[in-house]
Amino acid sequence: MIFDLDMDKCVACGACAIACMDQNDTAPEKGEVPFRRVGTLEPSLGGGKFSWLSISCMHCMDAPCIPACPVCCLSKDENGLTVYDNTLCIGCRSCAMACPYGAPTYRADGRMEKCSGCAERIKYGYEPACVRVCPTGALLCLPEDEYERVKPAASLRDASAV
C-alpha cells in the first residue's frame, strides 16, 4: 500500500487527524501523541501561498526505520504497510531518528509506536480511517501497482521513496 498526500487538495480541516485519533483511541489530553498531525507551511519571504500538510507514517517502500531498529520491531506486512511489533522495543528511538516524517513516537511505557496504516481495516477491505474521512480526496492509500497507474501529479509520495 502507498499513502499519498496531494497538498493542493488539502484544506487543513483536520478530519484525518481526528479520525486517526478515534481509530487508535489516542487521548492527547493525557499526553498521547496522535499518529497523524496537520500543520501549516507558511510561504517563504518573497511571496508564495500557504500550504497544509497532513503527515503521518508514509509507509515508505524502502522504509529507513526498519533497518534502523536494532531489535527488529518494524517490518512490512503482506500489504506493504510498515508495521510495528513493539513487544521487543527497547525505546532507543533509532527508528524515530531514521524516519524522515517523524512518525515513530515515544510512549509513556518507554516503547515506540507509530501509525499502522489501519492494517486491520485494510485486512477487511476498508480504507484507512484518515483516507476514508478526507472530504477533498487529498489523502490516498492504494496498492503499489494501482498507485503507479493513477499517480497524482502533485504529491508528497516522491519524497517518501527514501
C-alpha positions in Angstrom: 0.0 0.0 0.0 1.2 3.5 -0.8 0.0 6.6 1.1 -0.1 9.8 -0.9 -1.0 13.4 0.0 -2.0 15.9 -2.6 -1.1 19.2 -0.9 -3.0 21.1 -3.5 -6.2 19.5 -2.3 -5.6 19.6 1.5 -7.7 22.3 3.2 -6.4 21.6 6.8 -9.8 20.6 8.1 -8.2 18.1 10.5 -10.7 15.4 9.8 -7.9 12.9 9.1 -6.2 13.6 12.4 -9.5 13.3 14.3 -10.4 10.0 12.5 -6.9 8.7 13.3 -7.2 9.6 17.0 -10.6 7.9 17.1 -9.5 4.8 15.3 -6.4 4.4 17.6 -8.1 5.6 20.9 -5.5 8.3 21.2 -6.0 10.8 24.1 -4.0 14.0 23.5 -5.4 15.3 26.8 -3.4 12.5 28.5 -0.2 13.5 26.7 -0.6 10.8 24.0 0.8 11.9 20.6 -1.5 11.5 17.6 -0.2 9.4 14.7 -1.5 11.9 12.2 -1.0 15.7 12.5 -2.0 18.6 10.3 0.3 21.6 10.0 0.7 24.8 8.1 3.5 25.5 5.8 4.0 29.3 5.5 5.3 30.8 2.3 8.9 32.0 2.4 9.9 35.6 2.2 9.1 37.0 -1.2 5.6 35.5 -1.6 4.0 32.2 -2.3 1.0 30.6 -0.9 0.1 28.8 2.3 0.0 25.1 2.2 -1.2 22.5 4.6 0.5 19.2 5.4 -1.3 16.1 6.8 1.6 14.0 8.0 1.9 10.6 9.5 3.8 7.4 8.6 4.1 7.3 4.8 4.8 3.5 4.8 7.8 4.1 2.6 8.6 1.4 0.1 12.2 1.3 1.4 11.4 2.4 4.9 14.6 3.6 6.7 13.1 2.9 10.1 13.1 -0.9 9.5 16.9 -1.4 9.3 17.4 1.3 12.0 15.7 -0.8 14.7 18.3 -2.9 16.5 15.8 -5.4 17.8 13.7 -5.8 14.6 10.4 -4.4 15.8 9.4 -3.0 12.4 8.6 -4.9 9.2 6.5 -4.8 6.1 3.2 -6.7 6.2 1.5 -8.6 3.3 0.0 -5.3 2.1 3.3 -3.4 2.1 2.5 -1.4 5.3 5.3 -0.7 7.7 4.0 -2.2 10.9 5.3 -2.2 14.5 5.5 -5.1 16.9 6.9 -3.2 19.9 6.9 -6.2 22.3 10.7 -6.2 22.0 11.1 -2.4 21.8 13.9 -1.1 24.0 12.9 2.6 23.5 16.2 3.5 21.9 14.4 5.8 19.4 16.6 4.7 16.5 13.5 4.3 14.3 12.4 7.9 15.0 15.8 9.2 14.2 15.8 7.4 10.8 12.2 8.4 9.8 12.1 11.5 7.6 8.5 12.1 8.7 8.9 11.8 12.5 6.3 9.1 12.6 7.5 6.8 15.4 6.7 8.4 18.8 7.8 7.6 22.3 5.2 6.2 24.6 4.9 6.7 28.4 5.8 3.0 28.9 9.2 3.5 27.3 8.4 1.9 23.9 7.9 3.4 20.5 4.7 3.3 18.4 3.6 4.6 15.1 0.7 4.5 12.6 -0.1 1.0 11.4 -1.8 2.3 8.2 -5.0 0.9 9.7 -3.8 -2.6 8.8 -6.8 -4.2 10.4 -9.2 -2.0 8.4 -7.3 -2.8 5.1 -7.3 -6.5 6.0 -11.1 -6.4 5.9 -11.4 -4.3 2.8 -11.8 -0.9 4.3 -9.8 2.3 3.7 -7.6 3.7 6.5 -9.6 6.0 8.7 -7.7 9.1 7.7 -8.3 8.4 4.0 -12.0 7.5 4.5 -12.9 10.8 6.0 -10.9 13.2 3.9 -13.5 15.5 2.3 -11.4 16.7 -0.6 -9.7 13.4 -1.5 -6.3 14.8 -0.6 -5.2 11.5 1.0 -4.9 8.3 -0.9 -3.9 4.8 0.0 -3.6 2.4 -2.9 -1.9 -0.9 -3.7 1.5 -0.1 -5.3 0.5 -1.4 -8.8 -2.7 0.7 -8.8 -0.9 3.8 -7.5 1.6 3.6 -10.4 -1.4 3.8 -12.8 -3.1 6.8 -11.2 -0.1 8.6 -9.6 -1.2 12.2 -8.9 0.9 15.0 -10.3 1.3 17.0 -7.0 2.1 14.6 -4.2 4.2 14.0 -1.2 5.0 10.4 -2.3 8.1 11.2 -4.3 9.8 12.4 -1.1 8.9 9.2 0.8 10.8 6.9 -1.5 13.8 7.5 0.7 
